[in-house]
Amino acid sequence: MIKIKVHPEDFVVEEVAGLPMRKNGNFYVYRLTKRGWNTVDVLRRISQTSNIPFSDISYGGKKDKHAITSQYITIAQRSADRAAFPVSPSPKQDAKELPHTQQSPHPPSPDSEKLGDENYSMSLVGLMDRSMGSDLITGNRFQITVRDVADADLTPALREIECVKNDGYPNYFDDQRFGSFDARQGFIAEKIIKKHYNGALRAYFSSIHPEDSREEKEYRKYFYQNWGNWQACLKGATSKFEKEAFRYLEKHSNGFVAILQRISHEKMGLFFSAYQSHLWNELLRKIIHALTNGNPTHRNLLPTGAGIPSAAQDGNVCPSLAVIYPDTNQNILPAQAAAPRSGGAHLTSSKGIAGSYLFPSHGDNKVTAYLGSLVIPMPASNIKMPDPLTKTLYSELLKTHEIKPHMFNTKKIRDGFFKGIERRAMVIPEDLVVNYTQDEMYPDNKKVTLNFFLPKACYGTMFIKRIFC
């Protein structure tokens, strides 16, 4: 069984952004490097220790806790100056404006010794006249070490890497996106759009997640079991918000919406993006299954030129390693494109917390070309699917979930919204370099290190699932 994130140094992520730097600006730009922190927690720590309002700190994206990550943040100049926040070395006053698309010159580095006892560090980059946001991020550079790889798993994984270089892999949202999902109660946002406000609030207070401690699970289980008995819930509550909520419900037994409206904008946004991402994943799964299954009804809906011929029409498959690399002991694999592949389309899968991830393996060239050019909008009220096939499958998906498009317009929960942002169905890792050596931690097996770049909102962990599934 392969292992990732054995150490934080095994998973290194470097945010790449186009920063519109200025000679003067109202925001200091810092490069934050952290180990063992999630983004929000470390920023709250910085806020507290530096006496800076948390609202004056901005970031573009959240980075993994079990990793070494670097990203850009901004701190409002008025706040940083007032708190005497370190701003040296001083920004060069003659600094030129960086192109909006300029990428960071820093390669991923697993060096954590410089992070100190707090396991985070900040270095001043310069000034901007705006705060950091997700719109400035272009992508992320990854250095991922996969450990305990048996020889029997190494050869097919290397072959799949060559296929992914050419075709890409399905651009699913990975499990990290679904931290608010509870296997017993589902998605909070789904309950809200269906106006199941009681269930949504119950899930908010009682959802249990695999990474929770035993004490936390018992604490949440108490609310689940005593839901509706507000005196009992109040007795078990510890946080200020919990106590206020259960006191309110004692007096207003159906006051669920009023309490939901008090949940922070950040948390509510996470709940809605999680469910929207889940629906998008479900649609991509349906598309891949329909294509590889060869359903005649769905075949007729494909755009012209994107048919599904039989395997006999083209026998080319992913080349063997012996053909690409005559010396199969070669450790450094060049980033060259794989040969065209086709014939015998079938599915492989990897289990996820909110559904399995399906991958077309050794698929047909035309199907691969169709998926490679496919752009799917995120589920929302007024979206248009790119072709009859996706339109039909999307309608089937909404019917299965008992959702109508107008339900995505939530009115009672101000922070609940769905935006029909477009997302590519497939993604190809760029600048991919692969290295494998003997694993010092698991001497009987190998470790594989992958360096690559992905556009923003794409998951490096999904790449690992694709090649080892």
Number of C-alpha atoms within 10 A of each C-alpha: 8 14 12 16 15 14 12 21 20 20 26 25 27 23 25 26 24 17 24 17 22 21 15 16 16 17 26 28 30 21 17 21 22 28 24 17 20 16 20 15 11 19 19 16 14 16 17 12 9 15 15 24 16 16 10 16 21 21 22 18 18 12 20 18 16 19 23 29 32 26 23 26 23 27 27 23 20 14 20 21 14 10 13 12 14 13 18 10 10 11 17 13 11 9 13 11 13 13 11 14 14 13 17 15 7 11 13 20 16 18 10 17 8 11 15 11 8 12 16 20 17 18 15 19 21 25 29 22 17 19 21 24 15 15 11 19 24 19 19 26 26 26 25 25 24 22 25 22 23 15 12 9 17 19 15 16 19 19 17 21 27 25 23 23 20 18 23 21 26 26 20 25 19 21 18 13 17 20 16 22 24 19 13 10 16 17 25 26 27 22 17 24 23 15 15 15 22 19 18 24 21 18 23 20 17 22 22 24 16 11 9 11 11 9 9 14 16 14 17 21 16 17 22 17 12 13 18 16 14 20 15 15 22 18 10 16 20 11 9 8 13 16 17 13 22 23 16 17 20 16 10 11 14 12 16 19 17 16 17 21 15 14 16 10 12 9 12 21 16 18 22 23 20 24 23 23 18 24 18 22 24 20 23 24 19 17 20 21 17 17 27 19 15 16 12 11 10 17 16 14 16 18 13 7 10 18 18 21 15 14 14 10 10 15 13 17 18 21 16 17 15 9 9 16 12 10 10 12 9 11 12 11 17 14 14 13 13 20 16 17 22 24 20 18 19 17 16 13 15 14 12 11 15 20 13 14 24 23 22 20 24 20 23 29 22 16 21 24 14 19 23 18 11 15 15 21 17 23 25 19 16 12 15 14 17 13 13 14 19 21 15 14 19 21 14 14 17 15 11 9 10 9 15 14 13 11 16 23 16 17 11 14 17 12 19 21 19 20 16 15 11 13 17 16 23 22 22 21 23 15 14 19 16 19 15 21 15 15 16 12 12 13 10 12 19 22 23 20 18 17 20 18 21 21 16 18 16 23 20 22 16 19 23 18 16 23 21 21 17
